[in-house]
Amino acid sequence: MKRIAFVGTVGAGKTTLFNALQGDYTLARKTQAVEFNDKGDIDTPGEYFSHPRWYHALITTLQDVDMLIYVHGANDPESRLPAGLLDIGVSKRQIAVISKTDM
């Protein structure tokens, strides 16, 4: 079974997208924990993405996934990727999603 991980900064819309793809359209709550669904897909906290001291934890968490979905809010003028994120495996499919295009 292929596993997907959603990554991005705090407030980018990762959890909203993660939940919507599972048919859950309730308001997403803020979390600082890595969350998994029943397929093993991963919703990562934005704090892992935003603070260099947590990059290692993020990279370690993503080692066993097949696809990375990078979620970036259209209202965020900065683009940033943690060092080493794109180097964790060339065999991983990587997709960028621009969220909040209505803002």
C-alpha positions, 0 to 999 in steps of 0.5 A: 500500500502506498503511503502519502505524507503532507508537509508544509508550514503552519497554517498552509492547509495540510490538515484541511486537505488531508481530511478532505481527501478522506471525506471529512470536511469538518473544521481542522484543529491545530495539532503539534503531533504527527497524525496517521490515517488507517492507510498510514498516510501522514499529516505532519505538523507545520512546526516540524517544517518551520523550525530547523531544529526539527528537520531531522524528525521530519526527514526521519518521519518521511523516510518510508512514504511513497509520495510527498505532498507539499502544501503552500498557502497562496497568502504566504509570500515566502517559499521554504523547504527544509534542508534535505527534504528533496534528497530523501529519495528520488523514487518518491513522487513529489507534488506541490499544492497551492492552497488558499487561492481564494484569499 
